[in-house]
Amino acid sequence: MSTAASHVNETSSANITTAAAAGALATAIVPHWFRMLAVSVLGLISVSGFVGNLLTVTAVAAAGQLRNVPNAFIASLAVSDLLGATFSLPLNIDAGYHGEW
């Protein structure tokens, strides 16, 4: 292997080791009660985001008066937020609690 390739491998290994140590350090520094508080608040945000965006999409779909171009854009944003609150935020909450993916 060339010198440049071995340097890249050594640098990559050092970065991975440093990242793992930083993750372990962050988990050790943050108290358990704070992680539980953060999980509770983020869980509340996730549930309220799901319910609110679901109500928005339902209102635009159900009421004929609300079916216009600006409200279609708002419904599109609500669907995007709904998917984020359903799939992304719970994974981030879990990663934040455990300190790793």
C-alpha positions in Angstrom: 0.0 0.0 0.0 1.2 3.5 -0.7 2.1 6.0 2.0 -0.9 8.2 1.1 -3.3 5.3 1.3 -2.0 4.1 4.6 -2.2 7.7 5.9 -5.9 7.9 4.8 -6.6 4.5 6.6 -4.9 5.7 9.8 -6.8 9.0 9.7 -10.1 7.3 9.1 -9.5 4.9 12.0 -8.5 7.8 14.3 -11.7 9.7 13.4 -13.9 6.7 14.0 -12.2 6.1 17.4 -12.5 9.7 18.3 -16.2 9.8 17.3 -17.0 6.7 19.4 -15.2 8.2 22.4 -17.0 11.5 22.0 -20.4 9.6 21.9 -19.5 7.7 25.0 -18.4 10.8 26.8 -21.6 12.7 25.8 -23.7 9.8 27.2 -21.7 9.8 30.4 -21.9 13.6 30.9 -25.7 14.0 30.3 -27.6 13.0 33.5 -30.3 10.4 33.1 -33.1 12.8 34.3 -32.2 15.2 31.6 -32.3 12.6 28.9 -35.7 11.5 30.2 -37.0 15.1 30.2 -35.7 15.6 26.6 -37.4 12.3 25.5 -40.6 13.4 27.1 -40.6 16.8 25.5 -39.7 15.5 22.1 -42.3 12.8 22.4 -44.9 15.4 23.1 -43.8 17.4 20.1 -43.9 14.3 17.9 -47.5 13.4 19.1 -48.8 17.0 18.8 -47.2 17.3 15.4 -48.8 14.1 14.2 -52.2 15.1 15.4 -52.1 18.7 14.3 -50.9 17.9 10.8 -53.4 15.0 10.5 -56.2 17.5 11.4 -54.9 20.0 8.8 -54.8 17.4 6.0 -58.3 16.1 7.0 -59.8 19.6 7.1 -58.4 20.5 3.6 -59.6 17.1 2.2 -63.0 17.2 3.8 -64.1 20.8 3.3 -64.9 21.8 -0.2 -64.3 25.5 0.5 -60.7 24.8 1.6 -59.8 23.1 -1.7 -57.7 25.8 -3.4 -54.1 26.2 -4.5 -52.7 27.9 -1.3 -54.4 25.3 0.9 -53.1 22.5 -1.3 -49.6 23.8 -0.7 -50.4 23.9 3.1 -51.7 20.4 3.0 -48.6 19.3 1.1 -46.4 20.8 3.9 -48.6 19.2 6.5 -48.1 15.8 4.8 -44.4 16.3 4.8 -44.4 17.3 8.5 -46.7 14.3 9.3 -44.2 11.9 7.7 -41.3 13.6 9.6 -43.2 13.3 12.9 -44.0 9.7 12.2 -40.8 8.3 10.9 -37.8 10.7 11.6 -38.5 12.2 15.0 -39.0 8.9 16.9 -35.6 7.6 15.6 -33.9 10.9 16.6 -35.5 10.6 20.0 -34.2 7.1 20.4 -30.7 8.1 19.2 -30.7 11.1 21.6 -31.6 8.9 24.5 -29.1 6.1 23.8 -26.4 8.5 22.6 -25.8 6.5 19.4 -27.6 5.3 16.3 
